[in-house]
Amino acid sequence: MNRRNLLIRSTLAALAFTLSFTPALAERQPDLSRKAVTDDPVAPKRGTPGYDVTIVEFFDYNCPYCRRMDPVLNSLLASDRKVRLVYRDWPIFGPASREAARAAIASQWQGRHTAFHAALLSSPARLDSAGIRAAAARAKVDWPRLQHDLTLHGAEIDALLARTNAIAEAVGFHGTPALIVGSQLVAGAVDLPSLRRIVATARARPEAR
């Protein structure tokens, strides 16, 4: 993706979370309802009760631009307690990215997702199996418990990754990071002032949060 061509556009017409399809088309399309995109029960989430804007992030742990985006999102969450972040792992950089995504999602069942997510994105080199395990150790993830949860919840995790991929492709994303903020699609990394403006736009349109 050419990060110079940052795309921020309304999805009220293209997405709107209320898309209607003919029965035949609907069978081939992912669920793009607001609930399906922002409230997937398996997707890790971060925020406090009382949020009024949801940011859905599509990312890959081996994406350098996602690593730049992470501190921006952290700063926003620290300064705006009414924003919720939904993590949609979209491992498009290969098998190691998928391995990292599955491990990170599984870590939520032991309450270590936030720490593990940060450790993975701050790894000093491109992730491989050894790097994923090292990040888990830094995040104090119980490795045997993680392996158990990967087995126990593996089908759920794989189904989540498939849903996320289908949604990303349906709305026209071509790379990571990518965000859905209210009814806005944001393709590419943005700085903190820009992200705050995007959130403000979402906040001004309650029907699209």
Residue pairs with C-beta under 8 A, 6 or more apart in sequence:
1 174
1 175
1 187
1 188
3 65
3 188
3 189
5 188
6 186
6 187
6 188
6 190
7 185
7 186
7 187
7 188
8 184
8 185
8 186
8 187
8 198
9 184
9 185
10 183
10 184
11 17
11 171
11 180
11 183
11 184
11 185
12 183
12 208
14 171
14 172
14 185
15 32
15 171
15 180
15 183
15 185
16 183
17 32
17 33
17 34
17 37
17 183
18 33
19 29
19 32
21 29
29 170
30 36
30 163
30 166
30 167
30 170
31 163
32 167
32 170
32 171
36 163
36 167
37 56
37 167
37 180
38 54
38 56
38 86
38 180
39 86
40 86
40 88
40 160
40 163
40 164
42 105
42 153
42 156
42 157
42 159
42 160
43 86
43 87
43 88
43 105
43 160
43 164
44 86
44 87
44 104
44 105
44 108
44 113
44 117
45 84
45 85
45 86
45 87
46 77
46 84
46 85
46 87
46 114
47 77
47 83
47 84
47 85
48 81
48 82
48 84
50 81
50 82
51 81
51 82
51 83
51 84
52 82
52 203
52 206
52 209
53 82
53 83
53 84
53 181
53 182
53 199
53 202
53 203
53 209
54 83
54 84
54 85
54 86
54 181
54 182
54 209
55 73
55 76
55 83
55 84
55 85
55 86
55 179
55 180
55 181
55 199
56 86
56 88
56 179
56 180
56 181
57 69
57 73
57 85
57 86
57 87
57 88
57 177
57 178
57 179
58 88
58 90
58 164
58 168
58 173
58 176
58 177
58 178
58 179
58 180
59 66
59 69
59 87
59 88
59 89
59 90
59 176
59 177
59 178
60 66
60 89
60 90
60 91
60 92
60 93
60 97
60 101
60 176
61 89
61 91
61 93
61 97
61 100
61 101
61 104
61 120
61 121
61 123
61 127
62 93
62 94
62 96
62 97
62 100
62 126
62 127
63 93
63 175
63 176
63 177
65 176
65 177
65 188
65 189
66 121
66 176
66 177
66 189
67 121
67 122
68 189
69 177
69 189
69 190
70 118
70 121
70 122
72 189
72 190
72 191
72 192
72 195
73 85
73 195
75 192
76 83
76 192
76 195
76 196
76 199
77 83
77 85
80 196
80 199
83 199
87 104
87 113
87 117
88 164
88 167
88 168
89 101
89 104
89 105
89 160
89 161
89 164
90 101
90 161
90 164
90 165
90 168
90 173
90 176
90 178
91 97
91 98
91 100
91 101
91 161
92 175
92 176
96 126
96 127
96 128
96 129
96 131
96 132
97 127
98 161
99 127
99 129
99 132
100 120
100 127
100 132
100 135
101 161
102 150
102 154
102 157
102 158
102 161
103 116
103 132
103 136
103 146
103 150
104 113
104 116
104 117
104 120
105 113
105 153
105 157
105 160
106 146
106 149
106 150
106 153
106 157
107 113
107 116
107 136
107 139
107 141
107 146
107 149
109 149
109 152
109 153
110 141
110 142
110 145
110 146
110 149
112 139
112 140
112 141
112 142
115 139
115 140
115 141
116 135
116 136
116 139
116 141
118 139
119 135
119 136
119 138
119 139
120 127
120 132
120 135
123 131
123 134
123 135
125 131
127 135
133 143
136 143
136 146
137 143
150 157
168 178
171 180
171 185
172 185
173 185
173 187
174 187
175 187
175 188
177 188
177 189
178 185
178 186
178 187
178 188
179 185
179 186
179 190
179 198
180 186
181 195
181 198
181 199
181 201
181 202
182 201
182 202
182 203
182 205
182 208
182 209
183 202
183 205
183 208
184 198
184 201
184 202
186 198
190 198
202 208
202 209
203 209
